[in-house]
Amino acid sequence: MSIIKRALGRDEIREIDRKAIEEYGIPGILLMENAGRNVAEEVEKMLLGTDRARVAIFCGKGNNGGDGFVIARHLHNKGVGVSVYLMKEVPSALSGGDASTNLQILRNMGLEIEELEKGHIEEIGKVLHNYNVIVDAIFGTGLRGEVGGPVRILIDKINEVDIPVVSVDIPSGLSCDDGVVLGTAVKATKTVTFVAAKTGFFQECGKEYTGELIVSDISVPRELIEDFYKKATI
């Protein structure tokens, strides 16, 4: 676990990502691969000593969901039973981009992807008890508006079960910059965040929702991150 001395906001993180990709030439899909693999390793630690482990992975439509697809692949390759739940229709999720590429890989591997509609979400609470760990890859740091509709129902059901939850980069529904709960938010057991801790983790409800906080290295150049650290403090 990293020693956390500084935190960065949404715009700073986005600028770091942009520079890593455009100026340093690091493909975005490589950053996604590193992120997903690192989270998968943290989930594996939580499954030590568990026979026939099962993990539910809830994936949104953006890059956070793409991280979830990578997590599913790595856990499956380790022999973990994974169930992937997608918050949109598969065809629309295959419209291009890094997340789409990783979803297609799962399909090529023969992993079942379940599309979650409101009716399915109402039933999902009944099966969550069958899993050892839940992975929250629904929303990332870009979320600004209040969570509503079926996703709000899903998050509330995840919070109702007594099962460890790992959030990818940020608990879904938590504001990245100020730690405000945007209608509802996942209460994570562990949050594996990338590049740097987010300022919202230390404000308002941040600490209550992030659980154990791990800052994960996804191979963004150290010098790039430190340039932003010089301007920021928790």
C-alpha positions in Angstrom: 0.0 0.0 0.0 1.3 3.4 -1.0 2.0 6.2 1.5 -0.4 8.9 0.5 1.0 12.4 0.9 -0.9 14.3 -1.9 -4.1 14.1 -3.8 -5.2 15.3 -7.2 -8.5 16.4 -8.7 -10.4 15.2 -11.7 -9.0 17.7 -14.2 -5.4 17.0 -13.0 -5.8 13.3 -13.4 -7.3 13.7 -16.9 -4.4 15.9 -17.9 -1.9 13.4 -16.7 -3.7 10.7 -18.7 -3.7 12.9 -21.8 0.0 13.7 -21.5 0.9 10.0 -20.9 -0.9 9.0 -24.0 -0.3 11.9 -26.4 3.1 13.2 -25.3 4.8 10.0 -23.9 3.2 7.7 -26.5 1.8 5.2 -23.9 -1.3 3.6 -25.5 -4.4 4.0 -23.5 -5.2 0.3 -23.7 -1.8 -0.4 -22.0 -2.8 1.8 -19.1 -6.2 0.0 -18.9 -4.4 -3.4 -19.0 -2.1 -2.3 -16.1 -5.1 -1.0 -14.1 -7.2 -4.1 -14.5 -4.3 -6.5 -13.8 -3.4 -4.6 -10.6 -7.0 -4.7 -9.3 -7.3 -8.4 -10.2 -4.2 -9.0 -8.0 -5.8 -7.2 -5.1 -9.0 -9.2 -5.5 -6.9 -12.4 -5.5 -5.4 -11.5 -2.2 -8.9 -11.3 -0.7 -9.7 -14.8 -2.1 -6.7 -16.6 -0.5 -7.9 -19.8 1.1 -11.3 -19.7 -0.6 -12.4 -22.8 -2.5 -14.3 -22.3 -5.8 -14.1 -18.5 -5.4 -16.7 -16.5 -7.3 -16.5 -12.8 -8.2 -19.2 -10.5 -9.6 -17.9 -7.7 -11.7 -20.3 -4.8 -12.5 -19.1 -2.8 -15.5 -20.3 0.6 -16.8 -20.1 2.0 -20.3 -16.8 3.9 -20.0 -13.2 3.1 -19.4 -14.0 2.1 -15.8 -16.0 -0.7 -17.3 -13.1 -1.5 -19.6 -10.9 -1.9 -16.5 -13.6 -4.4 -15.2 -13.3 -6.4 -18.4 -9.5 -6.7 -17.9 -10.1 -7.7 -14.3 -12.5 -10.5 -15.4 -10.0 -11.9 -17.9 -7.2 -12.0 -15.4 -9.3 -13.6 -12.6 -10.7 -16.1 -15.1 -7.2 -17.1 -16.2 -6.4 -17.7 -12.5 -9.3 -20.1 -12.2 -11.7 -17.8 -10.4 -15.3 -18.0 -11.3 -16.3 -14.6 -12.7 -19.7 -13.2 -13.6 -19.6 -10.0 -15.7 -22.7 -7.7 -15.6 -22.9 -4.9 -18.1 -24.9 -1.7 -17.5 -25.7 -1.4 -21.2 -26.4 -3.5 -24.2 -23.4 -5.4 -25.6 -23.7 -4.2 -29.2 -23.5 -0.5 -28.0 -20.6 -1.4 -25.8 -18.7 -2.7 -28.8 -18.8 0.5 -30.7 -15.1 1.2 -30.5 -12.4 2.2 -28.0 -10.2 0.4 -25.5 -13.1 -0.8 -23.4 -14.8 -2.2 -26.5 -11.6 -4.1 -27.3 -11.4 -5.7 -23.9 -15.1 -6.6 -24.0 -14.6 -8.3 -27.4 -11.7 -10.3 -25.9 -14.0 -11.6 -23.2 -16.5 -12.6 -25.8 -13.8 -14.4 -27.8 -12.8 -16.3 -24.7 -16.4 -17.5 -24.3 -17.2 -15.6 -21.1 -20.8 -14.8 -20.6 -21.7 -11.2 -20.4 -25.1 -10.4 -18.8 -26.8 -7.2 -19.8 -28.5 -5.6 -16.8 -31.9 -4.0 -17.3 -34.1 -2.8 -14.5 -35.9 -6.1 -14.2 -32.7 -7.9 -13.9 -31.4 -5.5 -11.3 -34.4 -6.0 -9.1 -33.4 -9.7 -9.0 -29.7 -9.3 -8.7 -29.8 -8.8 -4.9 -30.9 -12.4 -4.6 -27.8 -13.8 -6.2 -25.1 -11.5 -4.8 -24.8 -13.7 -1.7 -23.4 -16.4 -4.0 -20.2 -14.4 -4.5 -17.1 -14.0 -2.4 -16.2 -10.5 -3.7 -18.0 -7.8 -5.7 -16.0 -5.5 -8.1 -17.5 -2.1 -8.7 -16.4 -0.9 -12.2 -19.6 1.1 -12.9 -18.6 4.8 -12.8 -15.2 6.5 -12.8 -13.9 9.9 -11.8 -15.9 11.6 -14.6 -19.2 11.3 -12.9 -20.8 14.7 -12.1 -24.6 14.3 -12.0 -26.7 12.5 -9.5 -27.0 8.7 -9.9 -30.5 7.6 -10.6 -32.6 4.9 -12.3 -31.5 1.3 -12.4 -27.9 2.1 -11.5 -29.1 3.6 -8.2 -31.1 0.5 -7.5 -28.1 -1.7 -8.2 -25.7 0.3 -6.0 -28.2 0.2 -3.1 -28.5 -3.6 -3.5 -24.7 -3.9 -3.5 -24.5 -1.9 -0.3 -27.2 -4.1 1.4 -25.2 -7.3 1.2 -22.4 -8.2 3.6 -19.8 -9.1 1.0 -16.4 -7.3 0.4 -16.6 -4.8 -2.4 -13.5 -3.6 -4.4 -14.1 -0.3 -6.2 -12.1 0.5 -9.4 -10.4 3.9 -9.1 -13.3 5.4 -7.2 -16.4 4.2 -5.5 -19.2 4.6 -8.0 -21.4 7.6 -7.1 -18.7 9.4 -5.1 -17.7 12.8 -6.4 -14.0 12.8 -7.3 -13.2 16.4 -6.3 -15.2 17.0 -3.1 -16.3 13.6 -1.7 -20.0 14.3 -2.0 -22.3 11.3 -2.5 -24.1 11.9 -5.8 -27.5 10.5 -4.8 -26.0 7.1 -3.8 -22.5 5.6 -3.8 -20.9 2.2 -3.4 -19.5 1.7 0.1 -16.2 0.0 -0.8 -14.2 -2.4 1.4 -11.2 -1.5 -0.7 -10.6 1.2 -3.4 -7.8 0.6 -5.8 -7.2 4.0 -7.4 -4.8 4.9 -10.2 -2.0 7.4 -10.7 -2.8 9.3 -7.4 -5.3 9.6 -4.6 -8.3 11.8 -5.5 -9.1 14.9 -3.5 -12.6 13.7 -2.8 -11.3 10.7 -0.8 -10.4 13.1 2.0 -13.4 15.4 2.0 -17.1 15.0 3.1 -18.0 11.3 2.9 -14.8 10.2 1.1 -13.2 8.2 3.9 -16.5 6.5 4.8 -17.0 5.2 1.2 -13.5 4.4 0.0 -12.5 1.8 2.7 -8.9 0.7 2.5 -7.2 2.9 -0.1 -4.5 1.6 -2.4 -2.8 3.9 -5.0 -1.8 1.6 -7.9 1.1 2.3 -10.3 -0.2 1.8 -13.9 3.2 2.9 -15.5 2.4 6.6 -15.9 5.9 8.3 -15.9 6.8 9.3 -12.4 8.1 12.7 -13.5 4.7 13.5 -15.0 2.9 12.8 -11.8 5.4 14.6 -9.7 5.0 17.8 -11.8 1.4 17.9 -10.7 2.2 16.9 -7.1 4.3 20.0 -6.7 1.2 22.1 -7.2 -1.2 20.1 -5.0 -1.6 19.2 -1.3 -4.2 17.2 0.6 
